[in-house]
Amino acid sequence: MSRMFMPEMLPYREEDAGLLAAQTAGDNAPALSISEISQLLKRTVEDRFGFVRVRGELSGVKRAASGHLYLSLKDENARLDGVMWRGGVQRLGFVPEDGIEVIATGKLTTYPGRSNYQIVIERMEIAGEGALLALLAKTKARLEAEGLFARERKRPLPYLPRVIGVVTSPTGAVIRDILHRLRDRFPTHVVVWPVLVQGQGAAAQIAAAVRGFSALEPGGPVPRPDLVIVARGGGSIEDLWCFNDEEVVRAIAASTIPTISAVGHETDTTLADFAADVRAPTPTAAAEIAVPVRGELIAGLADLHARNSRAVVRLVALSRERLEQRARRLPAPQALLEGQAQRLDDLGERLRRALVHRTGLAATLLAQRSAGLRPAVLEARLRQGRERLAAQRLRPALVLQQIEAARTGLAALERVRRSLDPKAPLSRGYVLVTDAGGQLVRSRPVAEAAGLLHLEFGDGVLDVVPTSAPPAPSRPAPRPRGTAPGDAQPKLL
């Protein structure tokens, strides 16, 4: 086994200095390689400092993709690099951040790749309650800056939830107190999601339970709660620390179901209380906040029913009283008709007297007129009428003039009728072509498309069937009289 070479072990001699290194006789300190000296240092440090507890402030905390944690511990005068493997990181009860004072337990070792020493941390704890509170304040400020505790995010609780989800330990007194209080106030269906509420892994289970309730579908095999209660009994700040975990706080803030935080006693405060929609001082108080008192609801409904009945009765009585008051102000029906009855009697009497008077006048007039209706008078008037009729003579010229004017107008209308008659040209050799429906055919394509054509001549009708045939050559235009076949213009001589 090689020894570690120490410079003070051999005296310096002037004659030993030379250009080339030489191995002298009896030399028990041969030259070591870098790897050999690094291994010697590593073994020495690990044997001497195999178990140490170091207190310092975290700095340069960095989590690698592999899950390992790299950091530095420092105080006023020194700095020590550290590493924590993934298994130890998973067992941490808090999230390491810069500035947190911790006590790290592990062993010292060297890292030959950089020629430095470091501590391999197996366990890391916050150094005292003061440091724990400082970490809590720092985490609260960071999450509050993100708006997770904003009042605008708070949602109202359902007045009467049908299903209540409870995230707590199934074996503690908390769940029994909640169930007992709910049974006393208003029996409600309760779904318990059992979780650890203290120690390693509690924060992950609580966050998973809150997210699990939000992920339930309405109408599924497990009823979806209308309200979630996150509860735990009292304890020290260390016992309640899992409810300060960032994962739990974010899960409560992101819950789609209204939540009540009931962690610890009335004086205990966790970050879960700030993220929840409502904070209850105790788990029992959470049950009281969650549901109203059934007896009080029944009494309230009975009181409302009684008030409604009294209001209806009072309204009917008030309406009857108003109707009676208005009815008393109305006059009696007989009083309303007395004046009209008296006027009717007066008009009836006046009508009777008017009829008698009118009949007398008519009789007098008739007697006066009848005195002039004698046969001699009528015969005289008839004779006078005959004489006036005989004196009248009719002039034939007036009648003939009117007849001639009417005959002239009728002849003009006849000429117009003949000029507009479509069958008039038939007598001059033209033909009227119609299809089977009696519609006039004006073009060859229409005639070819028709199945049957009616040709009406001046002396009768002929039915023909059109056939496709090449058009006949056009007849040359008639040559003007006095022109030769090749002349372009007619000759004057």
Residue pairs with C-beta under 8 A, 6 or more apart in sequence:
2 30
2 32
2 36
2 40
3 28
3 29
4 32
4 37
4 40
4 44
5 29
5 31
5 32
9 29
10 29
16 24
21 31
23 30
32 40
34 112
35 112
38 110
38 112
38 115
39 112
41 110
42 109
42 110
42 112
45 108
45 109
45 110
45 117
46 107
46 108
46 109
48 108
49 107
49 108
50 107
51 105
51 106
51 107
52 105
52 106
52 107
52 108
52 119
53 103
53 104
53 105
54 73
54 80
54 103
54 104
54 105
54 106
54 119
55 75
55 101
55 102
55 103
55 104
55 127
56 73
56 74
56 75
56 80
56 101
56 102
56 104
57 73
57 74
57 75
57 99
57 100
57 101
57 102
58 71
58 72
58 73
58 96
58 97
58 98
58 99
58 100
58 101
58 102
59 71
59 72
59 73
59 74
59 79
59 98
59 99
60 70
60 71
60 72
60 98
61 69
61 70
61 71
61 96
61 97
61 98
62 69
62 70
62 71
63 69
63 70
63 89
64 70
66 86
67 86
67 89
67 90
68 83
68 84
68 85
68 86
68 89
69 83
69 84
69 88
69 89
69 96
69 121
70 81
70 82
70 83
71 81
71 82
71 83
71 84
71 96
72 79
72 80
72 81
72 82
73 79
73 80
73 82
73 102
73 104
73 119
74 80
80 117
80 118
80 119
81 111
81 116
81 117
81 118
81 119
82 104
82 106
82 118
82 119
82 120
82 121
83 118
83 119
83 120
83 121
84 106
84 120
84 121
84 122
84 124
85 120
88 121
88 122
88 123
88 124
91 123
91 200
92 124
93 125
93 199
93 200
93 241
93 242
94 100
94 126
94 135
94 241
94 245
95 139
95 245
95 246
96 102
96 124
97 135
97 138
97 139
99 134
99 138
100 126
100 131
100 134
100 135
100 138
101 126
101 127
101 128
101 131
101 134
102 124
102 125
102 126
102 127
102 131
103 124
103 125
103 126
103 127
104 119
104 121
104 123
104 124
105 121
105 122
105 123
105 124
105 125
106 119
106 120
106 121
106 122
106 123
107 119
107 120
107 122
108 117
108 118
108 119
108 120
109 117
109 118
109 119
109 120
110 116
110 117
110 118
111 117
111 118
126 132
126 135
129 237
132 237
132 238
132 241
133 237
136 237
136 244
136 271
139 244
139 246
139 271
140 149
140 271
140 274
143 149
143 246
143 249
143 250
143 271
143 274
143 275
144 274
147 153
148 249
148 250
148 253
148 274
148 275
149 274
149 275
153 253
154 277
154 278
155 258
155 277
156 258
156 277
157 227
157 258
157 260
157 277
157 278
157 289
157 290
158 226
158 227
158 258
159 292
160 186
160 291
160 292
161 188
161 225
161 226
161 227
161 290
161 291
162 188
162 189
162 223
162 226
163 188
163 189
163 190
163 191
163 223
163 224
163 225
163 226
163 227
164 182
164 188
164 189
164 190
164 191
164 225
164 226
164 227
164 228
164 229
164 290
164 291
165 190
165 191
165 192
165 193
165 213
165 225
165 227
165 228
165 229
165 257
166 175
166 178
166 190
166 191
166 192
166 193
166 228
166 229
166 231
167 193
167 195
167 206
167 209
167 210
167 213
167 228
167 229
167 230
167 231
168 174
168 175
168 178
168 192
168 194
168 195
168 197
168 229
168 230
168 231
168 232
168 283
169 175
169 194
169 195
169 196
169 197
169 232
170 192
170 194
172 197
172 232
172 233
173 233
174 231
174 232
174 233
174 283
175 192
175 231
177 283
177 284
177 287
178 190
178 229
178 231
178 283
178 284
178 286
178 287
179 190
181 284
181 287
181 288
182 188
182 190
182 287
182 290
182 291
185 287
185 288
185 291
185 292
185 293
185 294
186 291
186 292
186 293
186 294
186 297
187 294
188 290
188 291
189 223
191 213
191 222
191 223
191 225
193 209
193 212
193 213
195 202
195 205
195 206
195 208
195 209
196 202
196 205
196 206
196 242
197 206
197 232
197 233
197 242
198 232
198 235
198 239
198 240
198 242
199 242
202 242
203 242
203 243
203 245
203 247
203 248
204 247
206 230
206 242
206 243
206 245
206 248
206 251
207 245
207 247
207 248
207 250
207 251
208 251
210 228
210 230
210 248
210 251
210 252
210 255
210 259
211 251
211 254
211 255
213 224
213 225
213 228
213 255
213 257
214 254
214 255
214 256
214 257
216 222
216 223
216 224
216 225
217 224
218 224
224 257
225 257
226 257
226 258
227 257
227 258
227 259
227 260
227 290
228 255
228 257
228 258
228 259
228 260
229 259
229 260
229 262
229 280
229 283
229 286
229 287
229 290
230 243
230 252
230 259
230 260
230 261
230 262
230 263
230 272
230 276
231 262
231 263
231 283
231 286
232 240
232 243
232 262
232 263
232 264
232 283
233 264
233 283
234 264
234 265
234 268
235 264
235 268
240 263
240 264
240 268
240 270
242 248
243 261
243 263
243 270
243 271
243 272
244 270
244 271
244 272
248 271
248 272
249 271
249 272
249 274
249 275
250 275
252 259
252 261
252 272
252 275
252 276
253 275
258 277
258 278
259 276
259 277
259 278
260 276
260 277
260 278
260 279
260 280
260 286
260 289
260 290
261 270
261 272
261 273
261 275
261 276
261 278
261 279
261 280
261 286
262 279
262 280
262 281
262 282
262 283
262 285
262 286
263 270
263 272
263 273
264 270
265 281
265 282
266 281
266 282
273 279
278 289
280 286
280 288
280 289
418 424
422 432
423 432
423 456
426 432
426 456
426 457
426 458
427 458
428 458
429 458
431 455
431 456
431 457
432 440
432 455
432 456
433 440
433 441
433 447
433 453
433 454
433 455
433 456
434 440
434 441
434 453
434 454
434 456
435 441
435 446
435 450
435 452
435 453
435 454
436 450
436 451
436 452
436 454
438 454
441 447
441 450
441 453
447 453
447 466
448 466
448 468
450 466
451 465
452 463
452 464
452 465
453 463
453 464
453 465
453 466
454 461
454 462
454 463
455 461
455 462
455 463
455 464
456 462
479 485
480 490
481 490
482 490
482 491
483 489
483 490
483 491
484 491
